[in-house]
Amino acid sequence: MKIQVKVIPNSKEPRVREIEGVLRVKVDAPAKKGKANKRLVEILAKYLSKPKLSIKIIEGLTSKNKVIEIK
């Protein structure tokens, strides 16, 4: 399954909201050295009740707009 995600880095607390079929994820990590991407996977794993290894960023590693694959 693939989902579209918009990431908002440097937020005070993590939060996930779905707006018009796109998940907006506030991440409490900076967008440097992959820290926000790593934290995004952790947040989505908890939100979707899936293991972290089943979540993979397939598009947008350096962008706020990403495509995530969930196995």
N, C-alpha and C positions, 0 to 999 in steps of 0.2 A: 504494500500500500504506500502511496506517495501523498504527502501533504505539503502545502505551501505555508511558510512561516515568515513572519516579519519580526526581526529581533531589535529590541531597544536596549542597548548596553548601558552600563553605569546607573542602573536604577537602584533605588534604596532597598527594595525588596523584590524577590522574584514573583511574577504573576503571569498567568496564562489566560487569555480571553480569545474567543472565536468571534470574528467579525466578517460577515459575508464569505464564509468558507475559508478564511485565512486565519491561522493562529497568530496572535500577537503575543509575543513572549518578552516580558521585561526580565532582563538578566542583571544580577547583581555582581557583574564582573566587567572589567574594561575590555575593549575590543583591541587588545594587543597580545601578540604572541599566542593566539589561539585560545586565550583564557575564556572569552565569551562563548566560543563554539563548544568548548568542553563543558562549561556550565549549562549551556543550552541543552546538550544531550542529557545531562543529569536531571534538569528540570522536566524535560519531556518524558524521560523514563518514569519519573515519579508520577507525573500527571496522567500518563497513559497506562500505568501499572505494567510496564514492560522492562526487561533487563536492558541495561545501557548498551550492551553489545548488539542488540537488535535494532538500534537506531543509528542511522548513518546519514551524514550530510552529503548529498550527491551533486548539488549545484549551489553556488554562491558562498564558497568558503570565505571570501573577503568582502562579501556584500551583506547588507542588512536583510535583503530578501533572499530566502533560501528554499530549496526543495529538500525535504527529508524523506528518506525511505525507511519504512518500518517493516521488519521481517516477522 
